[in-house]
């Protein structure tokens, strides 16, 4: 058990990022309170406060590693309940422009639990911690700060029914894990701090998901987990076709105003337009479990807290509250896990400036942000800043995708980077780079 460094920590938001934060904070504070506007304990299925919860969510390999580190035995617990758990490199069929890359063993683990099952089991594990409590059906209406605003001393909360006035919830540290709708930038302005700088990449993404009953007449996934048809500038429609514990699911994605339909006929027509025909063949005669549901995602947003000239102490942010990623890259859950590791390292140093935490978090976010933002900026109509680094990265990626269809070493390197296990610079090492360029030349 880590030595305690304070009496009380408060986590704003009880979703995945908040649960990661609570797990880490429990090692450093005598009491941890998780506040959420929704009901949490005993809830099964997608939650009302998580509208994207109906859609396919991927946990990348690095996210699984951290999850297992913080919650030992977690992966086996899911596997024992029927959740598909396989090798990251052989269970996922990645397709670029309709061409599949080589499947190779990676010794990395892929879990196909779906968002709500993963969150539900994490919540159960966090609830088992004796010093963690959940404050449900409660709105966070503001921050509580010391005179002068140089330290946040907790949060102002109120029951959702509004029957009682807002009350103080004191804390030594307050962690914002409220997601993309975070109000921390506004609250900081109200405390007299400057506007938090934001970096945005606008792609106007819409994704639409439909679940199907199994078994399927035609099943190209077999014992694997998913087929991924990656959207590219040449084929801008994408999809993920996944095997979940009790169903199959297809999530379609379109950018720049291309909206996958929610009517069954239009949905199947969109599936048929994909460059991977096996997805359409699998579901064309399958039985839907309900109507398709849709979710719109206008832009990726990175909040640059690390560039603030000053920040109050006692306030940190994690997950989508710090950086919102395009969901088609499946980075959000895993980056929240990476942020939890940064939080643990920050707390392990004892009381230290919030700016140091945000600088460390920014360094951890840099690589996944460069990959997702750079990938989106490969589409000419996407709005964002195209640096020389972005243009060079996209030029290399198109060649790497071709090489990975023919070279197992290139495919393995790609999967390790896509899984956030290795940094993107691993793809620039001379032996691998020479294989990529040779394959592109021979093609």
N, C-alpha and C positions, 0 to 999 in steps of 0.2 A: 504494500500500500504506500502510495506517495505521501510525503508530508503535506499536511493541509497548509494552504497559504492564505486562506480567508474563510469567513463564516458562511457567506451566501452568494450564490450565482443565480442569475435569472436568464432563461433562454426564451426569446420571443419567437414562437413558432414551433409546432410539434411535428413537422414533417421530417423527411429524411435528414436534411442538414441539421435541424434542431435536435434530432435524436443522436446524431454523431456528436454534436457539441455537448449534449447532456452526458453522454458516456465519458467523454474526456474530462469534463468539469467535475464529475463525481469523484475523480481521483485527487482533486485539489481543493475542494470546498466541502465544508461540513454539511451544507444543504444546497440542493439544486432544485429550482422550480421551473417547470416547462409550462409556458402559457400559450394557449391556443383558443381561437374563436370557435372551434369545432368540438364535438364530442370525440374523445380519443379512445378511452379504455373500453375494451369489448367490441369495438367497431370492426366489422368484416366487410370487405369490398371497397370499391372506390369511394373516397370521402367527398362530401358536398363542396368542401373548401379547396379541393384539388381537382379542378375541371379537366386537367390533362391526365388524370389518373386512369381513364378508360383506355388510353392508348398504350402501345408497346413502349416499354422502357428497357434500355439495355444497361447492364452493369459491366463496365469494361474490366479487363483483367487486373489493373492496378486497384480499382475499387474493390474487387473481390479480395485481394490480398489484405487490404487495410481492414475490411469488414471482418475477415477471419482473425486478424491480429487483435482487434478491439473486442470481438465477440467470439472467443474460441469455440470451435465446434459448430459454428453457424452454417457452414456449407453442408456438412453432413446432416444437420437437422432438416434443412430444406430437401436434400436428396431423399431422406427417409420418408418424406411426405409426398414423394412423387414428382418433385420439381426436377426437370431435366438439367443435369449438370455434366458438362462434357469439356473436352479440350477446346480451347479458344480457336485453335488453328484448323481443326478438322470438323468442328460442328457448325461452323458458319461458312456459308457459300457466298463469298463476295463477288459481285459482278460489276464491271465497269464497261459501259457501252455494250452490254450484252455478253461480254466475255468473262468467264469465271477465272479467278486467279487460282494458283496451285493451293491445294489443301495440304498442310504439313503439320506435324506434331510440334507443339510449342511448350508443353509443360505448364501452360497458363490455363486457368479455369474460367469457364463461361457458365453463368447461372441464368436460367430462363424462368424466373419466378413471376415476373410481372410486377408492376409498381406496388400495388396494394398489398400483395403477399409479403413482399420484401419489407415494406414499411410496418406491416402488422407484426411480423416476427421481431423486427428491431425494437418496436415499441414494447413488446412483451419482455424482451431481454432488459431494456432500460428500466422498466417498471419493477423488475426484480431487485434493482439496486436499492438498498435500504435508505439511502440519503437523497433519493430523487422522488419528487412528487409532481403530479400533473394538475394544472389549474385549467379546467375545461370550460367551454362555453363562455369564454372571457375575452373581451376586446382589449387590445393595447391602444390607449388613446394618446399616449405621449411618453416622453422621457422625464424623469425626475433628476434635477441637477442641483449641485451646490451653488450658493451665491457666487456670481461671477461667471458661471458656466464652464469652469475649467475641469470639472469632473462630473460624470453621470453617476448618480447614486441609486439608480433603480428605474422602475417604470411606473407609469400611471395606468391602472387597469380598471375595467368596469364590467359587471355582468352583462351578458348580451341582451337580456330583457330590459335593461335600463332602469330596473326597479330601485337601484341604489346609486348614489353619486360615485364618481371615480375615486379610487383609493390608491395610496402609495404602496408599492411593492419594493422595499429596499434591497439593495444588492451591492456587493463589492465590485462585481463585474456583471455587465449586461451584454448578452450576445444576440445580435439581430440575425435571426434565421427565418424571417418572414417571407423570403422569396422575392420574385421579380417586382412585387408591389410594395417593396420596402419604402417606408416613409422616413427613414433616417436622414436622407439628404434634406428633406423639408424641415425636420425637427432641428437639424443643425443650423439651418438658416435662421430659424426662429430664436435660436440661442445666440445668434450674432456671428456665426461662422460663415465663411464664404461658400459660394456654390460649389458642390462637389463636381469636378470635371467628369464628363461621361464620353465614352467612345462608343459609337454605334455603327453597326453594319445592317443596313435595311434591305431585306430580301423578300418581304411580304410572303411568308410561307404559310401554307395551309396544309394540314394533314388530316386525313379522314380514315377512320378505322372501322372494320367490321370483323366480328368474331364468327367462326364457323364450327359446327359440331364435327367431331371425328367419329369413326375413321373416314379418311378421304379415299375416293375411288382411285385417284392418282396422287401419290405422296412422294415428291422428290426430296423431302427433308429426311425421311426415314428415321434413323436413330439420332440424327443431328438436332440442331436447335433452330436454325433460321437460314433463309436465303435473303440476301440483301442486294437489291438492284439500286446501285448508287447513282444518284442524279449527277449528270455531267453537262457541261455546256453543249455537247453534241446530242445528248439525250436528257433533257432537263426534268423529266418525270422520274420519280424514284419510289421505292417501296421496300418495306420489310415484311417478310412472310415468316411467321414464327410459330413454333410448337410450344404451347404452354401446358401446364399440368392437366387441364381438363378441356382444352379446346385448341383450335388453330386461329391465328389472328393475322389479318392483313392491314398494315398501315400504309396508306398512299400519301405521297407528299408532292406538292407542286409549289413553285416559286413564282414571284413576279406576277401575282394575280391569277395564276393557273390553279383553280380550286377543284380538287377531287370531289365529285358529287356525293350527296348523301342519299339519293334514291338508289334502290338496288340495281336497276338497269344501267344507270349512269355510272355507278361504282364499278360494275363488271366491265363496262366499255373502257373505262380508264385503265383497269387492270390489263385489259387486252392490248392497250397501246404501249405497254412496257416492253423494253427490249429483251426481257427474260420470259419467253412464252410459257415456261413450266409453271409459273405462278397462276396464270389464267387457267391452264389446264387443270390445276389442282382444285380450284374453287368454282369453276363454271357451273358444276352440278351439285356443289356442296350446300348444306342447309345452314342459312344464317341463323345465329342465335338472337338476333335482334336487328334493328335498323342501324345503318352506319352512323357514327357520331363524328363530329368535326371539331377542330380547334385551330384558331388562327394565331400566328406568331409573326408580328410585324418586323421585329429586329432583335439582333443580339446587342446586349448593352453591358459595357464594362465600366464600373464606377471606380474612378481612380483616387481612392482614399489616400494612397501612398504619396500622391502629389500635393496633398494639402499642407499648407505652411504650418498649420496648427490644428490639433484635434483634442477633444476632451479625453481625459483618462477615464477608464472604467467602461468604455463602449467599444465593442468589436463587432464585426459582421462576418458571416460565413455563408457559403453556398450561393444561391441566386441573389441574395441580398447584396453580394459583392460583385458578381458577374453572372449574367444570363447568357447561356450558350444556345445556339441553334440546336433544337432537340434531335434533328436527324443524325447528328454525329454521336449521340448517346453519351455525351461527356458530363452532363450535369450531376448525376448521382456520384460518379467517380471523383469529380473535382471537389464535391462536398466532402468526400472521404479524405482527399488530399488536404483540404483545408483543415480538417480535424487534426491531422498529423501536425500541421503548422501550429495550430492552437496548442496542442500538447507540448510541443517544443518551446513555445512562447511561455507557457505557464511554468514549465520545468526550470526556466531561468529565474523564477521568482518575479516579483513585481517589476515590470519593465514597461517602457513607454508604448502607448498604443500605436504610434507611428512605426515603431520597429516591427510590430506584428503585421501591420498592413504592408510594409515593404517586403517582409518575408512571404506573405500571402501573394503579393503581386508577382514575385519571382516564380512561385509555384504555379500560378495561373498562366504565365507567359506562353508556355509551350502549347497547352491545349487551345488557348485563345488564338495563337498564330495559326494553328492547323485549321480550326473551324472558320475563323474570319477569313483566312487566306483562301480556303476552299470556296466560300461563298463569293469572294471577290473575283473568282475565276469566271463567274457569269457576268457578261458585259452589262446587263441592266441593273445589277445590284449596286446600291449606293454605299460608298465607303472610301477610305483612303488607300490607294494602291501604291505602296512603296516599291522600290526596286526589289526589296527582300520578298515581297508578296509575288511580284511578277516572276522572279527567278524560281521561287518555290513551286508555283503552279506549272511552270515549264518543266521542272524536274518531275513533278508528280505525274503528269501525263505520260512521261516516258517510263516511270516506275510502274505504273499500272499495266502498261504493255509488257514490261519485263516480268512482272509477277505472274502473268499467265503462263510463262514458260520456264521460269527459274525458281526453284524451291527456296533457295537462300534469300532471294529478293522478297518472295512472298512472306517468309518467316520474319524478316526484318520489318516489313510493312506492318504485319500484325502486332508486333511488339510495340511499335510506335503508335499505331492506332489504338492499342490497348492501354496507352499511357504508361507503359512499363519502361520503355527507352525514350530518350528525348529525340526530337526530329533530327538533331545533328548526327544521330546514328546512321541516317540514310546518306550522309555526306562523306562517310569514311571511304577512302580511296578504293579498297578492294570491292566494296559493294557498288560504289558509283561506277566503276569500270564495267561491272556486269550489267548495270542498268543501261549504260550508253552503248555497250556492245549489242545487247538484245534489241535496242531501238534501231541500231544501224542495220542489223541483219534482217529485221522485219522489213 
